[in-house]
Amino acid sequence: MIFSTTIDMTTALSRMASEGWTLNAGDVAVVSPYRRENVLHFGDYTIDHLHVPPAAYNPTLHLET
């Protein structure tokens, strides 16, 4: 779940950067992919589509320092 959230966060941050938002390392550092609230840690997750490979992932995120 953390990996999936990290991919979603990176995708959102990359989209923001492409739209002209200024992203810096300090702001991104305080965002955590590990949610502790409103997460079903032990149940009700569908696994019907686990055999479908995900789309190609580009982990590059350009930040201003």
All heavy atoms as TSV, in Angstrom:
chain	resi	resn	atom	element	x	y	z
A	1	MET	N	N	0.819	-1.184	0.000
A	1	MET	CA	C	0.000	0.000	0.000
A	1	MET	C	C	0.871	1.259	0.000
A	1	MET	O	O	0.542	2.227	-0.676
A	1	MET	CB	C	-0.930	-0.012	1.208
A	1	MET	CG	C	-1.803	1.189	1.259
A	1	MET	SD	S	-3.157	1.215	2.445
A	1	MET	CE	C	-2.605	0.322	3.813
A	2	ILE	N	N	1.964	1.235	0.727
A	2	ILE	CA	C	2.835	2.408	0.769
A	2	ILE	C	C	3.449	2.665	-0.607
A	2	ILE	O	O	3.538	3.804	-1.051
A	2	ILE	CB	C	3.928	2.256	1.849
A	2	ILE	CG1	C	3.290	2.271	3.238
A	2	ILE	CG2	C	4.963	3.368	1.748
A	2	ILE	CD1	C	4.244	1.955	4.352
A	3	PHE	N	N	3.861	1.589	-1.290
A	3	PHE	CA	C	4.450	1.764	-2.617
A	3	PHE	C	C	3.440	2.374	-3.580
A	3	PHE	O	O	3.753	3.301	-4.327
A	3	PHE	CB	C	4.965	0.421	-3.146
A	3	PHE	CG	C	5.612	0.528	-4.488
A	3	PHE	CD1	C	6.817	1.198	-4.643
A	3	PHE	CD2	C	5.013	-0.025	-5.601
A	3	PHE	CE1	C	7.423	1.307	-5.886
A	3	PHE	CE2	C	5.603	0.082	-6.845
A	3	PHE	CZ	C	6.810	0.744	-6.985
A	4	SER	N	N	2.221	1.875	-3.551
A	4	SER	CA	C	1.172	2.406	-4.425
A	4	SER	C	C	0.906	3.878	-4.126
A	4	SER	O	O	0.762	4.697	-5.044
A	4	SER	CB	C	-0.109	1.592	-4.253
A	4	SER	OG	O	-1.152	2.142	-5.011
A	5	THR	N	N	0.853	4.227	-2.852
A	5	THR	CA	C	0.631	5.619	-2.460
A	5	THR	C	C	1.802	6.492	-2.912
A	5	THR	O	O	1.601	7.624	-3.370
A	5	THR	CB	C	0.435	5.727	-0.936
A	5	THR	OG1	O	-0.662	4.894	-0.557
A	5	THR	CG2	C	0.148	7.157	-0.516
A	6	THR	N	N	3.016	5.969	-2.800
A	6	THR	CA	C	4.195	6.717	-3.245
A	6	THR	C	C	4.126	6.991	-4.739
A	6	THR	O	O	4.427	8.104	-5.195
A	6	THR	CB	C	5.480	5.938	-2.893
A	6	THR	OG1	O	5.521	5.720	-1.482
A	6	THR	CG2	C	6.717	6.699	-3.334
A	7	ILE	N	N	3.707	6.002	-5.521
A	7	ILE	CA	C	3.548	6.198	-6.963
A	7	ILE	C	C	2.489	7.264	-7.237
A	7	ILE	O	O	2.698	8.162	-8.058
A	7	ILE	CB	C	3.185	4.877	-7.665
A	7	ILE	CG1	C	4.384	3.934	-7.642
A	7	ILE	CG2	C	2.737	5.126	-9.106
A	7	ILE	CD1	C	4.081	2.546	-8.151
A	8	ASP	N	N	1.355	7.194	-6.534
A	8	ASP	CA	C	0.293	8.196	-6.718
A	8	ASP	C	C	0.786	9.590	-6.359
A	8	ASP	O	O	0.495	10.573	-7.063
A	8	ASP	CB	C	-0.936	7.848	-5.879
A	8	ASP	CG	C	-1.636	6.589	-6.355
A	8	ASP	OD1	O	-1.404	6.166	-7.511
A	8	ASP	OD2	O	-2.412	6.022	-5.566
A	9	MET	N	N	1.543	9.708	-5.258
A	9	MET	CA	C	2.053	11.006	-4.834
A	9	MET	C	C	3.052	11.557	-5.847
A	9	MET	O	O	3.026	12.738	-6.176
A	9	MET	CB	C	2.717	10.885	-3.455
A	9	MET	CG	C	1.726	10.662	-2.335
A	9	MET	SD	S	2.503	10.244	-0.764
A	9	MET	CE	C	3.521	11.673	-0.487
A	10	THR	N	N	3.935	10.690	-6.360
A	10	THR	CA	C	4.918	11.119	-7.342
A	10	THR	C	C	4.240	11.570	-8.625
A	10	THR	O	O	4.620	12.582	-9.235
A	10	THR	CB	C	5.921	9.990	-7.637
A	10	THR	OG1	O	6.536	9.599	-6.408
A	10	THR	CG2	C	6.996	10.442	-8.610
A	11	THR	N	N	3.201	10.847	-9.028
A	11	THR	CA	C	2.444	11.221	-10.222
A	11	THR	C	C	1.801	12.593	-10.028
A	11	THR	O	O	1.866	13.450	-10.916
A	11	THR	CB	C	1.365	10.162	-10.531
A	11	THR	OG1	O	2.010	8.898	-10.737
A	11	THR	CG2	C	0.560	10.529	-11.756
A	12	ALA	N	N	1.199	12.813	-8.869
A	12	ALA	CA	C	0.549	14.096	-8.597
A	12	ALA	C	C	1.572	15.228	-8.544
A	12	ALA	O	O	1.349	16.309	-9.102
A	12	ALA	CB	C	-0.220	14.023	-7.284
A	13	LEU	N	N	2.717	14.995	-7.900
A	13	LEU	CA	C	3.750	16.022	-7.818
A	13	LEU	C	C	4.338	16.318	-9.191
A	13	LEU	O	O	4.612	17.488	-9.517
A	13	LEU	CB	C	4.850	15.596	-6.842
A	13	LEU	CG	C	4.434	15.572	-5.370
A	13	LEU	CD1	C	5.477	14.845	-4.533
A	13	LEU	CD2	C	4.182	16.970	-4.850
A	14	SER	N	N	4.529	15.299	-10.006
A	14	SER	CA	C	5.039	15.511	-11.364
A	14	SER	C	C	4.052	16.326	-12.187
A	14	SER	O	O	4.442	17.212	-12.947
A	14	SER	CB	C	5.303	14.167	-12.047
A	14	SER	OG	O	6.340	13.485	-11.399
A	15	ARG	N	N	2.771	16.040	-12.029
A	15	ARG	CA	C	1.739	16.805	-12.745
A	15	ARG	C	C	1.756	18.258	-12.288
A	15	ARG	O	O	1.668	19.178	-13.100
A	15	ARG	CB	C	0.365	16.184	-12.513
A	15	ARG	CG	C	-0.723	16.856	-13.349
A	15	ARG	CD	C	-2.092	16.202	-13.182
A	15	ARG	NE	N	-2.035	14.786	-13.466
A	15	ARG	CZ	C	-2.533	13.833	-12.662
A	15	ARG	NH1	N	-3.120	14.157	-11.547
A	15	ARG	NH2	N	-2.431	12.566	-12.992
A	16	MET	N	N	1.880	18.475	-10.975
A	16	MET	CA	C	1.941	19.840	-10.453
A	16	MET	C	C	3.139	20.589	-11.020
A	16	MET	O	O	3.030	21.747	-11.420
A	16	MET	CB	C	2.003	19.815	-8.919
A	16	MET	CG	C	0.714	19.379	-8.263
A	16	MET	SD	S	0.886	19.149	-6.478
A	16	MET	CE	C	1.212	20.822	-5.952
A	17	ALA	N	N	4.305	19.916	-11.077
A	17	ALA	CA	C	5.510	20.545	-11.620
A	17	ALA	C	C	5.320	20.896	-13.089
A	17	ALA	O	O	5.726	21.967	-13.536
A	17	ALA	CB	C	6.712	19.621	-11.441
A	18	SER	N	N	4.661	20.013	-13.836
A	18	SER	CA	C	4.440	20.286	-15.258
A	18	SER	C	C	3.447	21.423	-15.474
A	18	SER	O	O	3.447	22.066	-16.516
A	18	SER	CB	C	3.964	19.025	-15.983
A	18	SER	OG	O	2.643	18.693	-15.622
A	19	GLU	N	N	2.605	21.688	-14.475
A	19	GLU	CA	C	1.646	22.789	-14.558
A	19	GLU	C	C	2.242	24.105	-14.074
A	19	GLU	O	O	1.556	25.120	-14.046
A	19	GLU	CB	C	0.397	22.459	-13.737
A	19	GLU	CG	C	-0.435	21.324	-14.317
A	19	GLU	CD	C	-1.589	20.928	-13.411
A	19	GLU	OE1	O	-1.741	21.502	-12.307
A	19	GLU	OE2	O	-2.338	20.017	-13.804
A	20	GLY	N	N	3.508	24.069	-13.648
A	20	GLY	CA	C	4.173	25.301	-13.253
A	20	GLY	C	C	4.282	25.540	-11.761
A	20	GLY	O	O	4.789	26.579	-11.343
A	21	TRP	N	N	3.815	24.609	-10.940
A	21	TRP	CA	C	3.963	24.764	-9.501
A	21	TRP	C	C	5.440	24.693	-9.137
A	21	TRP	O	O	6.203	23.945	-9.727
A	21	TRP	CB	C	3.234	23.647	-8.760
A	21	TRP	CG	C	1.744	23.722	-8.806
A	21	TRP	CD1	C	0.944	23.480	-9.885
A	21	TRP	CD2	C	0.882	24.054	-7.739
A	21	TRP	NE1	N	-0.372	23.624	-9.546
A	21	TRP	CE2	C	-0.443	23.977	-8.223
A	21	TRP	CE3	C	1.078	24.393	-6.421
A	21	TRP	CZ2	C	-1.537	24.254	-7.427
A	21	TRP	CZ3	C	-0.027	24.653	-5.620
A	21	TRP	CH2	C	-1.313	24.594	-6.144
A	22	THR	N	N	5.852	25.458	-8.138
A	22	THR	CA	C	7.218	25.380	-7.635
A	22	THR	C	C	7.234	24.377	-6.494
A	22	THR	O	O	6.578	24.575	-5.468
A	22	THR	CB	C	7.700	26.752	-7.131
A	22	THR	OG1	O	7.649	27.673	-8.221
A	22	THR	CG2	C	9.105	26.668	-6.596
A	23	LEU	N	N	7.976	23.292	-6.680
A	23	LEU	CA	C	8.093	22.256	-5.657
A	23	LEU	C	C	9.509	22.285	-5.113
A	23	LEU	O	O	10.462	22.345	-5.873
A	23	LEU	CB	C	7.805	20.877	-6.265
A	23	LEU	CG	C	6.476	20.706	-6.971
A	23	LEU	CD1	C	6.413	19.347	-7.652
A	23	LEU	CD2	C	5.331	20.869	-5.992
A	24	ASN	N	N	9.630	22.247	-3.796
A	24	ASN	CA	C	10.974	22.189	-3.237
A	24	ASN	C	C	11.092	20.993	-2.304
A	24	ASN	O	O	10.094	20.463	-1.808
A	24	ASN	CB	C	11.383	23.500	-2.547
A	24	ASN	CG	C	10.501	23.830	-1.383
A	24	ASN	OD1	O	10.338	23.017	-0.488
A	24	ASN	ND2	N	9.939	25.025	-1.374
A	25	ALA	N	N	12.306	20.560	-2.094
A	25	ALA	CA	C	12.570	19.346	-1.328
A	25	ALA	C	C	12.029	19.431	0.100
A	25	ALA	O	O	11.541	18.442	0.652
A	25	ALA	CB	C	14.061	19.054	-1.316
A	26	GLY	N	N	12.085	20.596	0.718
A	26	GLY	CA	C	11.592	20.752	2.087
A	26	GLY	C	C	10.102	20.495	2.210
A	26	GLY	O	O	9.644	19.875	3.175
A	27	ASP	N	N	9.336	20.963	1.243
A	27	ASP	CA	C	7.886	20.736	1.272
A	27	ASP	C	C	7.543	19.270	1.032
A	27	ASP	O	O	6.686	18.698	1.691
A	27	ASP	CB	C	7.186	21.595	0.209
A	27	ASP	CG	C	7.256	23.075	0.517
A	27	ASP	OD1	O	7.423	23.435	1.708
A	27	ASP	OD2	O	7.133	23.877	-0.417
A	28	VAL	N	N	8.224	18.667	0.067
A	28	VAL	CA	C	7.942	17.272	-0.264
A	28	VAL	C	C	8.379	16.355	0.875
A	28	VAL	O	O	7.758	15.322	1.120
A	28	VAL	CB	C	8.621	16.886	-1.593
A	28	VAL	CG1	C	8.434	15.413	-1.898
A	28	VAL	CG2	C	8.064	17.734	-2.732
A	29	ALA	N	N	9.420	16.722	1.609
A	29	ALA	CA	C	9.943	15.891	2.693
A	29	ALA	C	C	8.936	15.677	3.819
A	29	ALA	O	O	8.994	14.665	4.518
A	29	ALA	CB	C	11.221	16.509	3.256
A	30	VAL	N	N	8.004	16.603	4.008
A	30	VAL	CA	C	7.048	16.453	5.110
A	30	VAL	C	C	5.798	15.669	4.717
A	30	VAL	O	O	4.951	15.395	5.559
A	30	VAL	CB	C	6.626	17.831	5.692
A	30	VAL	CG1	C	7.826	18.549	6.273
A	30	VAL	CG2	C	5.926	18.675	4.654
A	31	VAL	N	N	5.697	15.277	3.458
A	31	VAL	CA	C	4.563	14.487	2.998
A	31	VAL	C	C	4.921	13.013	3.136
A	31	VAL	O	O	5.963	12.577	2.671
A	31	VAL	CB	C	4.226	14.803	1.522
A	31	VAL	CG1	C	3.060	13.980	1.048
A	31	VAL	CG2	C	3.952	16.281	1.350
A	32	SER	N	N	4.069	12.243	3.796
A	32	SER	CA	C	4.362	10.834	4.027
A	32	SER	C	C	3.375	9.933	3.293
A	32	SER	O	O	2.171	10.169	3.331
A	32	SER	CB	C	4.277	10.531	5.524
A	32	SER	OG	O	4.382	9.140	5.740
A	33	PRO	N	N	3.881	8.873	2.633
A	33	PRO	CA	C	2.978	7.933	1.980
A	33	PRO	C	C	2.358	6.941	2.964
A	33	PRO	O	O	1.507	6.151	2.602
A	33	PRO	CB	C	3.884	7.212	0.987
A	33	PRO	CG	C	5.223	7.258	1.619
A	33	PRO	CD	C	5.272	8.587	2.339
A	34	TYR	N	N	2.788	6.973	4.229
A	34	TYR	CA	C	2.261	6.038	5.219
A	34	TYR	C	C	1.107	6.671	5.976
A	34	TYR	O	O	1.298	7.485	6.863
A	34	TYR	CB	C	3.354	5.604	6.200
A	34	TYR	CG	C	2.849	4.638	7.234
A	34	TYR	CD1	C	2.465	3.351	6.868
A	34	TYR	CD2	C	2.726	5.006	8.562
A	34	TYR	CE1	C	1.986	2.458	7.803
A	34	TYR	CE2	C	2.250	4.120	9.509
A	34	TYR	CZ	C	1.880	2.852	9.128
A	34	TYR	OH	O	1.397	1.977	10.056
A	35	ARG	N	N	-0.084	6.293	5.591
A	35	ARG	CA	C	-1.274	6.830	6.258
A	35	ARG	C	C	-1.639	5.933	7.430
A	35	ARG	O	O	-1.603	4.710	7.327
A	35	ARG	CB	C	-2.437	6.882	5.273
A	35	ARG	CG	C	-2.187	7.866	4.154
A	35	ARG	CD	C	-3.416	8.127	3.370
A	35	ARG	NE	N	-4.465	8.568	4.276
A	35	ARG	CZ	C	-5.745	8.606	3.946
A	35	ARG	NH1	N	-6.126	8.262	2.755
A	35	ARG	NH2	N	-6.645	9.009	4.809
A	36	ARG	N	N	-2.026	6.528	8.521
A	36	ARG	CA	C	-2.416	5.764	9.694
A	36	ARG	C	C	-3.899	5.885	9.985
A	36	ARG	O	O	-4.434	5.135	10.760
A	36	ARG	CB	C	-1.590	6.216	10.891
A	36	ARG	CG	C	-0.120	5.870	10.740
A	36	ARG	CD	C	0.724	6.394	11.869
A	36	ARG	NE	N	0.862	7.847	11.874
A	36	ARG	CZ	C	1.740	8.523	11.153
A	36	ARG	NH1	N	2.542	7.901	10.355
A	36	ARG	NH2	N	1.810	9.822	11.232
A	37	GLU	N	N	-4.552	6.836	9.351
A	37	GLU	CA	C	-5.975	7.037	9.587
A	37	GLU	C	C	-6.765	6.630	8.351
A	37	GLU	O	O	-6.308	6.780	7.229
A	37	GLU	CB	C	-6.246	8.511	9.900
A	37	GLU	CG	C	-5.529	8.989	11.152
A	37	GLU	CD	C	-5.696	10.488	11.340
A	37	GLU	OE1	O	-6.387	11.129	10.543
A	37	GLU	OE2	O	-5.108	11.010	12.293
A	38	ASN	N	N	-7.954	6.113	8.556
A	38	ASN	CA	C	-8.868	5.746	7.475
A	38	ASN	C	C	-8.287	4.729	6.502
A	38	ASN	O	O	-8.550	4.775	5.308
A	38	ASN	CB	C	-9.316	6.987	6.697
A	38	ASN	CG	C	-10.001	8.002	7.577
A	38	ASN	OD1	O	-10.725	7.634	8.481
A	38	ASN	ND2	N	-9.750	9.265	7.339
A	39	VAL	N	N	-7.484	3.797	7.007
A	39	VAL	CA	C	-6.913	2.751	6.175
A	39	VAL	C	C	-7.351	1.403	6.731
A	39	VAL	O	O	-7.264	1.159	7.928
A	39	VAL	CB	C	-5.369	2.834	6.164
A	39	VAL	CG1	C	-4.766	1.677	5.384
A	39	VAL	CG2	C	-4.915	4.147	5.560
A	40	LEU	N	N	-7.815	0.533	5.849
A	40	LEU	CA	C	-8.193	-0.821	6.250
A	40	LEU	C	C	-6.938	-1.693	6.201
A	40	LEU	O	O	-6.634	-2.306	5.194
A	40	LEU	CB	C	-9.260	-1.376	5.305
A	40	LEU	CG	C	-10.568	-0.607	5.240
A	40	LEU	CD1	C	-11.459	-1.182	4.149
A	40	LEU	CD2	C	-11.263	-0.662	6.579
A	41	HIS	N	N	-6.215	-1.758	7.317
A	41	HIS	CA	C	-4.948	-2.478	7.334
A	41	HIS	C	C	-5.104	-3.969	7.089
A	41	HIS	O	O	-4.203	-4.618	6.585
A	41	HIS	CB	C	-4.230	-2.270	8.669
A	41	HIS	CG	C	-3.696	-0.886	8.833
A	41	HIS	ND1	N	-2.551	-0.461	8.211
A	41	HIS	CD2	C	-4.161	0.176	9.521
A	41	HIS	CE1	C	-2.320	0.804	8.520
A	41	HIS	NE2	N	-3.283	1.208	9.310
A	42	PHE	N	N	-6.255	-4.536	7.461
A	42	PHE	CA	C	-6.383	-5.986	7.405
A	42	PHE	C	C	-7.579	-6.490	6.628
A	42	PHE	O	O	-8.031	-7.601	6.847
A	42	PHE	CB	C	-6.438	-6.558	8.817
A	42	PHE	CG	C	-5.230	-6.219	9.631
A	42	PHE	CD1	C	-5.315	-5.304	10.655
A	42	PHE	CD2	C	-4.007	-6.792	9.340
A	42	PHE	CE1	C	-4.191	-4.973	11.398
A	42	PHE	CE2	C	-2.884	-6.465	10.071
A	42	PHE	CZ	C	-2.978	-5.559	11.106
A	43	GLY	N	N	-8.122	-5.717	5.698
A	43	GLY	CA	C	-9.228	-6.322	4.989
A	43	GLY	C	C	-9.895	-5.496	3.926
A	43	GLY	O	O	-9.608	-4.329	3.734
A	44	ASP	N	N	-10.780	-6.170	3.212
A	44	ASP	CA	C	-11.633	-5.599	2.175
A	44	ASP	C	C	-10.862	-4.964	1.026
A	44	ASP	O	O	-11.237	-3.916	0.528
A	44	ASP	CB	C	-12.624	-4.591	2.761
A	44	ASP	CG	C	-13.644	-5.257	3.656
A	44	ASP	OD1	O	-13.744	-6.496	3.631
A	44	ASP	OD2	O	-14.346	-4.537	4.372
A	45	TYR	N	N	-9.790	-5.609	0.594
A	45	TYR	CA	C	-9.064	-5.154	-0.578
A	45	TYR	C	C	-9.324	-6.131	-1.714
A	45	TYR	O	O	-9.213	-7.334	-1.546
A	45	TYR	CB	C	-7.555	-5.054	-0.317
A	45	TYR	CG	C	-7.208	-3.956	0.644
A	45	TYR	CD1	C	-6.930	-4.212	1.976
A	45	TYR	CD2	C	-7.193	-2.642	0.208
A	45	TYR	CE1	C	-6.626	-3.191	2.845
A	45	TYR	CE2	C	-6.893	-1.612	1.076
A	45	TYR	CZ	C	-6.609	-1.893	2.398
A	45	TYR	OH	O	-6.320	-0.884	3.252
A	46	THR	N	N	-9.655	-5.624	-2.870
A	46	THR	CA	C	-9.904	-6.484	-4.014
A	46	THR	C	C	-8.587	-6.898	-4.660
A	46	THR	O	O	-7.672	-6.098	-4.772
A	46	THR	CB	C	-10.808	-5.805	-5.049
A	46	THR	OG1	O	-11.024	-6.711	-6.118
A	46	THR	CG2	C	-10.222	-4.526	-5.589
A	47	ILE	N	N	-8.512	-8.157	-5.036
A	47	ILE	CA	C	-7.303	-8.655	-5.690
A	47	ILE	C	C	-7.620	-9.180	-7.088
A	47	ILE	O	O	-6.809	-9.879	-7.697
A	47	ILE	CB	C	-6.628	-9.750	-4.836
A	47	ILE	CG1	C	-7.584	-10.911	-4.579
A	47	ILE	CG2	C	-6.101	-9.165	-3.542
A	47	ILE	CD1	C	-6.933	-12.106	-3.917
A	48	ASP	N	N	-8.776	-8.820	-7.616
A	48	ASP	CA	C	-9.214	-9.309	-8.918
A	48	ASP	C	C	-8.306	-8.895	-10.068
A	48	ASP	O	O	-8.224	-9.585	-11.074
A	48	ASP	CB	C	-10.632	-8.814	-9.222
A	48	ASP	CG	C	-11.650	-9.348	-8.235
A	48	ASP	OD1	O	-11.372	-10.376	-7.583
A	48	ASP	OD2	O	-12.718	-8.735	-8.107
A	49	HIS	N	N	-7.621	-7.782	-9.936
A	49	HIS	CA	C	-6.837	-7.256	-11.053
A	49	HIS	C	C	-5.331	-7.329	-10.817
A	49	HIS	O	O	-4.567	-6.641	-11.480
A	49	HIS	CB	C	-7.244	-5.810	-11.335
A	49	HIS	CG	C	-8.691	-5.668	-11.669
A	49	HIS	ND1	N	-9.217	-6.100	-12.852
A	49	HIS	CD2	C	-9.734	-5.196	-10.951
A	49	HIS	CE1	C	-10.521	-5.876	-12.864
A	49	HIS	NE2	N	-10.858	-5.333	-11.721
A	50	LEU	N	N	-4.907	-8.177	-9.900
A	50	LEU	CA	C	-3.480	-8.281	-9.617
A	50	LEU	C	C	-2.695	-8.860	-10.786
A	50	LEU	O	O	-1.497	-8.642	-10.896
A	50	LEU	CB	C	-3.232	-9.125	-8.371
A	50	LEU	CG	C	-3.607	-8.484	-7.043
A	50	LEU	CD1	C	-3.298	-9.431	-5.895
A	50	LEU	CD2	C	-2.880	-7.166	-6.848
A	51	HIS	N	N	-3.345	-9.583	-11.667
A	51	HIS	CA	C	-2.655	-10.173	-12.813
A	51	HIS	C	C	-2.422	-9.164	-13.938
A	51	HIS	O	O	-1.694	-9.435	-14.877
A	51	HIS	CB	C	-3.468	-11.352	-13.361
A	51	HIS	CG	C	-4.787	-10.936	-13.941
A	51	HIS	ND1	N	-5.867	-10.627	-13.151
A	51	HIS	CD2	C	-5.182	-10.754	-15.218
A	51	HIS	CE1	C	-6.883	-10.277	-13.924
A	51	HIS	NE2	N	-6.501	-10.339	-15.184
A	52	VAL	N	N	-3.021	-7.973	-13.830
A	52	VAL	CA	C	-2.861	-6.942	-14.854
A	52	VAL	C	C	-1.620	-6.124	-14.519
A	52	VAL	O	O	-1.557	-5.485	-13.468
A	52	VAL	CB	C	-4.102	-6.019	-14.915
A	52	VAL	CG1	C	-3.914	-4.931	-15.944
A	52	VAL	CG2	C	-5.350	-6.839	-15.189
A	53	PRO	N	N	-0.603	-6.130	-15.389
A	53	PRO	CA	C	0.606	-5.356	-15.078
A	53	PRO	C	C	0.329	-3.863	-15.112
A	53	PRO	O	O	-0.458	-3.392	-15.931
A	53	PRO	CB	C	1.592	-5.758	-16.173
A	53	PRO	CG	C	0.755	-6.312	-17.276
A	53	PRO	CD	C	-0.505	-6.828	-16.660
A	54	PRO	N	N	0.964	-3.100	-14.222
A	54	PRO	CA	C	0.759	-1.655	-14.207
A	54	PRO	C	C	1.429	-0.992	-15.402
A	54	PRO	O	O	2.305	-1.572	-16.050
A	54	PRO	CB	C	1.421	-1.216	-12.899
A	54	PRO	CG	C	2.445	-2.262	-12.643
A	54	PRO	CD	C	1.890	-3.546	-13.194
A	55	ALA	N	N	1.046	0.220	-15.661
A	55	ALA	CA	C	1.676	1.004	-16.724
A	55	ALA	C	C	3.117	1.313	-16.345
A	55	ALA	O	O	3.494	1.250	-15.171
A	55	ALA	CB	C	0.896	2.295	-16.937
A	56	ALA	N	N	3.926	1.653	-17.320
A	56	ALA	CA	C	5.326	2.006	-17.067
A	56	ALA	C	C	5.385	3.179	-16.092
A	56	ALA	O	O	4.578	4.105	-16.162
A	56	ALA	CB	C	6.015	2.364	-18.370
A	57	TYR	N	N	6.335	3.137	-15.189
A	57	TYR	CA	C	6.461	4.148	-14.134
A	57	TYR	C	C	7.771	4.903	-14.288
A	57	TYR	O	O	8.833	4.303	-14.427
A	57	TYR	CB	C	6.396	3.455	-12.770
A	57	TYR	CG	C	6.649	4.375	-11.617
A	57	TYR	CD1	C	5.748	5.382	-11.316
A	57	TYR	CD2	C	7.790	4.260	-10.849
A	57	TYR	CE1	C	5.975	6.246	-10.269
A	57	TYR	CE2	C	8.020	5.115	-9.796
A	57	TYR	CZ	C	7.114	6.100	-9.512
A	57	TYR	OH	O	7.343	6.952	-8.478
A	58	ASN	N	N	7.699	6.221	-14.274
A	58	ASN	CA	C	8.881	7.069	-14.340
A	58	ASN	C	C	9.073	7.707	-12.970
A	58	ASN	O	O	8.307	8.584	-12.574
A	58	ASN	CB	C	8.715	8.138	-15.411
A	58	ASN	CG	C	9.926	9.046	-15.502
A	58	ASN	OD1	O	10.890	8.898	-14.777
A	58	ASN	ND2	N	9.858	9.999	-16.410
A	59	PRO	N	N	10.088	7.292	-12.195
A	59	PRO	CA	C	10.266	7.786	-10.839
A	59	PRO	C	C	10.946	9.156	-10.750
A	59	PRO	O	O	11.137	9.665	-9.653
A	59	PRO	CB	C	11.161	6.715	-10.204
A	59	PRO	CG	C	11.990	6.235	-11.330
A	59	PRO	CD	C	11.065	6.266	-12.534
A	60	THR	N	N	11.266	9.779	-11.856
A	60	THR	CA	C	11.974	11.052	-11.832
A	60	THR	C	C	11.050	12.176	-11.388
A	60	THR	O	O	9.968	12.334	-11.912
A	60	THR	CB	C	12.526	11.379	-13.238
A	60	THR	OG1	O	13.340	10.294	-13.664
A	60	THR	CG2	C	13.341	12.652	-13.210
A	61	LEU	N	N	11.483	12.918	-10.391
A	61	LEU	CA	C	10.748	14.071	-9.896
A	61	LEU	C	C	11.727	15.222	-9.772
A	61	LEU	O	O	12.698	15.149	-9.031
A	61	LEU	CB	C	10.104	13.783	-8.540
A	61	LEU	CG	C	9.314	14.911	-7.901
A	61	LEU	CD1	C	8.136	15.309	-8.803
A	61	LEU	CD2	C	8.798	14.506	-6.542
A	62	HIS	N	N	11.529	16.264	-10.549
A	62	HIS	CA	C	12.448	17.401	-10.538
A	62	HIS	C	C	12.004	18.421	-9.488
A	62	HIS	O	O	10.912	18.954	-9.561
A	62	HIS	CB	C	12.476	18.056	-11.926
A	62	HIS	CG	C	12.904	17.106	-13.004
A	62	HIS	ND1	N	14.214	16.713	-13.141
A	62	HIS	CD2	C	12.204	16.450	-13.942
A	62	HIS	CE1	C	14.308	15.865	-14.136
A	62	HIS	NE2	N	13.092	15.677	-14.646
A	63	LEU	N	N	12.856	18.637	-8.501
A	63	LEU	CA	C	12.565	19.576	-7.412
A	63	LEU	C	C	13.587	20.699	-7.418
A	63	LEU	O	O	14.750	20.500	-7.739
A	63	LEU	CB	C	12.640	18.874	-6.054
A	63	LEU	CG	C	11.659	17.737	-5.815
A	63	LEU	CD1	C	11.957	17.073	-4.484
A	63	LEU	CD2	C	10.241	18.250	-5.839
A	64	GLU	N	N	13.131	21.880	-7.036
A	64	GLU	CA	C	14.055	22.992	-6.843
A	64	GLU	C	C	14.583	22.905	-5.425
A	64	GLU	O	O	13.854	22.628	-4.489
A	64	GLU	CB	C	13.333	24.323	-7.060
A	64	GLU	CG	C	12.896	24.530	-8.476
A	64	GLU	CD	C	12.273	25.900	-8.685
A	64	GLU	OE1	O	12.461	26.782	-7.830
A	64	GLU	OE2	O	11.592	26.061	-9.704
A	65	THR	N	N	15.861	23.129	-5.237
A	65	THR	CA	C	16.431	23.047	-3.897
A	65	THR	C	C	16.609	24.395	-3.274
A	65	THR	O	O	16.529	25.411	-3.870
A	65	THR	CB	C	17.814	22.345	-3.943
A	65	THR	OG1	O	18.639	23.030	-4.867
A	65	THR	CG2	C	17.654	20.908	-4.306
